[in-house]
């Protein structure tokens, strides 16, 4: 499936503050940080390795990247495709938690499934103390527009 075929009629998540979900500029789309929200409501809260299991965090990352992909698609010019080029996965962690890449793989698997392994982006997984709304993960995605 090509990227243009993967584009669906989806809406970007509603911002939780004074920002836009995604911006198209200079041939790229950059998203705001996306958390695991469904219909504007966080589906999971807490820190990974304390209140949140690794498996639940992987699922949360999958939902968050789905929101990021929807945001990218909402900002694309008509008839254009995209390729994710960079993904930053922030993980709110308990002290000593180090399985950040395992959590981030939940997001990568969604991109691979939707767009193919050749469209996986470069990725960073960063542990933080807390995220907005006590979300366990937040994902920012940058995509090149074709």
LINHUGI-V646184 format. One record per residue. N is the residue number from 1. RES is the residue in one small letter. PSI is psi as a letter, one per 30 degrees, with the letter a starting at -180 (999 if undefined). OMEGA is omega as a letter, one per 30 degrees, with the letter a starting at -180 (* if undefined). Layout:
n:N res:RES psi:PSI omega:OMEGA
n:N res:RES psi:PSI omega:OMEGA
//
This chain:
n:1 res:x psi:k omega:l
n:2 res:x psi:l omega:l
n:3 res:x psi:e omega:a
n:4 res:x psi:e omega:l
n:5 res:x psi:f omega:a
n:6 res:x psi:f omega:a
n:7 res:x psi:k omega:a
n:8 res:x psi:l omega:l
n:9 res:x psi:i omega:a
n:10 res:x psi:l omega:l
n:11 res:x psi:k omega:l
n:12 res:x psi:l omega:l
n:13 res:x psi:k omega:l
n:14 res:x psi:k omega:l
n:15 res:x psi:k omega:l
n:16 res:x psi:g omega:a
n:17 res:x psi:a omega:a
n:18 res:x psi:i omega:l
n:19 res:x psi:l omega:l
n:20 res:x psi:l omega:a
n:21 res:x psi:e omega:a
n:22 res:x psi:l omega:l
n:23 res:x psi:k omega:l
n:24 res:x psi:k omega:l
n:25 res:x psi:k omega:l
n:26 res:x psi:h omega:l
n:27 res:x psi:g omega:l
n:28 res:x psi:l omega:l
n:29 res:x psi:k omega:l
n:30 res:x psi:k omega:l
n:31 res:x psi:l omega:l
n:32 res:x psi:l omega:l
n:33 res:x psi:k omega:a
n:34 res:x psi:k omega:l
n:35 res:x psi:l omega:a
n:36 res:x psi:i omega:a
n:37 res:x psi:k omega:l
n:38 res:x psi:k omega:a
n:39 res:x psi:h omega:l
n:40 res:x psi:g omega:a
n:41 res:x psi:k omega:l
n:42 res:x psi:k omega:a
n:43 res:x psi:f omega:a
n:44 res:x psi:k omega:l
n:45 res:x psi:l omega:l
n:46 res:x psi:l omega:a
n:47 res:x psi:k omega:a
n:48 res:x psi:k omega:a
n:49 res:x psi:f omega:l
n:50 res:x psi:c omega:a
n:51 res:x psi:f omega:a
n:52 res:x psi:k omega:l
n:53 res:x psi:l omega:l
n:54 res:x psi:e omega:a
n:55 res:x psi:e omega:l
n:56 res:x psi:e omega:l
n:57 res:x psi:e omega:l
n:58 res:x psi:e omega:l
n:59 res:x psi:e omega:l
n:60 res:x psi:e omega:l
n:61 res:x psi:e omega:l
n:62 res:x psi:e omega:l
n:63 res:x psi:e omega:a
n:64 res:x psi:e omega:l
n:65 res:x psi:e omega:l
n:66 res:x psi:e omega:l
n:67 res:x psi:e omega:l
n:68 res:x psi:e omega:l
n:69 res:x psi:e omega:l
n:70 res:x psi:e omega:l
n:71 res:x psi:e omega:l
n:72 res:x psi:e omega:a
n:73 res:x psi:e omega:a
n:74 res:x psi:f omega:a
n:75 res:x psi:f omega:a
n:76 res:x psi:k omega:l
n:77 res:x psi:k omega:a
n:78 res:x psi:k omega:l
n:79 res:x psi:g omega:a
n:80 res:x psi:l omega:l
n:81 res:x psi:a omega:a
n:82 res:x psi:l omega:l
n:83 res:x psi:k omega:l
n:84 res:x psi:k omega:a
n:85 res:x psi:f omega:l
n:86 res:x psi:k omega:l
n:87 res:x psi:k omega:l
n:88 res:x psi:k omega:a
n:89 res:x psi:j omega:l
n:90 res:x psi:k omega:a
n:91 res:x psi:j omega:l
n:92 res:x psi:j omega:a
n:93 res:x psi:l omega:l
n:94 res:x psi:l omega:l
n:95 res:x psi:k omega:l
n:96 res:x psi:f omega:a
n:97 res:x psi:k omega:a
n:98 res:x psi:g omega:a
n:99 res:x psi:h omega:a
n:100 res:x psi:e omega:a
n:101 res:x psi:e omega:l
n:102 res:x psi:e omega:l
n:103 res:x psi:e omega:a
n:104 res:x psi:f omega:l
n:105 res:x psi:f omega:l
n:106 res:x psi:e omega:l
n:107 res:x psi:e omega:a
n:108 res:x psi:e omega:l
n:109 res:x psi:e omega:l
n:110 res:x psi:e omega:l
n:111 res:x psi:e omega:l
n:112 res:x psi:e omega:a
n:113 res:x psi:e omega:a
n:114 res:x psi:e omega:a
n:115 res:x psi:f omega:a
n:116 res:x psi:l omega:a
n:117 res:x psi:f omega:l
n:118 res:x psi:f omega:a
n:119 res:x psi:g omega:l
n:120 res:x psi:k omega:l
n:121 res:x psi:l omega:l
n:122 res:x psi:l omega:a
n:123 res:x psi:k omega:l
n:124 res:x psi:k omega:l
n:125 res:x psi:j omega:a
n:126 res:x psi:k omega:l
n:127 res:x psi:k omega:l
n:128 res:x psi:l omega:a
n:129 res:x psi:e omega:a
n:130 res:x psi:l omega:l
n:131 res:x psi:l omega:a
n:132 res:x psi:k omega:l
n:133 res:x psi:g omega:a
n:134 res:x psi:g omega:l
n:135 res:x psi:k omega:l
n:136 res:x psi:f omega:l
n:137 res:x psi:l omega:l
n:138 res:x psi:k omega:a
n:139 res:x psi:k omega:l
n:140 res:x psi:k omega:a
n:141 res:x psi:k omega:l
n:142 res:x psi:k omega:a
n:143 res:x psi:k omega:l
n:144 res:x psi:k omega:a
n:145 res:x psi:k omega:l
n:146 res:x psi:999 omega:*
//
